[in-house]
Amino acid sequence: MASKPGNGLGLALTKRIVELHGGKIWFKSKIGKGSTFVFTIPKDFTSNKFGMSTEYFLKLL
């Protein structure tokens, strides 16, 4: 796998989006093997900080 430089915003943005929708994000890491990032978002996240329904939010994507 080739290494590509980034600006370092991807994980920070992902964390913010997941948390705004009532989800959680975490990682598992093994030395010499790399890391796996995992997140969950409630199936019906009507209680998100914006008060949006799942259907409305998905239309925005």
N, C-alpha and C positions, 0 to 999 in steps of 0.2 A: 504494500500500500504506500503510495507516494504521499509525502507530507506537503500540505498546501498551507500557506500562511493565511490567517484570517484576521478579522478585526476584534475578535473576542466578545462580540455582542450576542451571538446566537444562544448560548446557554442562559445568559442573563435575561434576554427577552422571553425565552421559553419558560423560565421560572416565573417570571412576572405574569405571563398569560395564564399559565396553569393555576397559579395561586389566586388570580382574580376570578377564576371560575370555580373556586372551592376545591381544587385538586391539590395533589401533593407530587413532589418530584424528589427523586433520590438516585443514588448511583451505587454500583457495585464495582469494585476494582481489584485486580490481581496484578501484583508486580510482574512485569515482563509480558503480561497478557493483554493489558488495556483495561478500559472501563466500559461499563454498560450503564446507560442512563434510562431510567424508567419513570413514567408519570401516569397518574390517574386523573380523570375528570369525571365527576358524577354524570350518569346518563341523562338525568334531567337537572340541569344546573340553573333552574329559575331563581335560585337564591344567590346568584353571583352578585358581585358588587354593583353591576349595572342594572340589575333587575330584568335582564333580557331572557326571553325564552330560548330554548335550544334551537328551535326552528329559525327564529329571527337572527340569532348569532351565526348560524351556518349560512344564511343568505348573505351575510356580510363578507364571508370568505370568498 
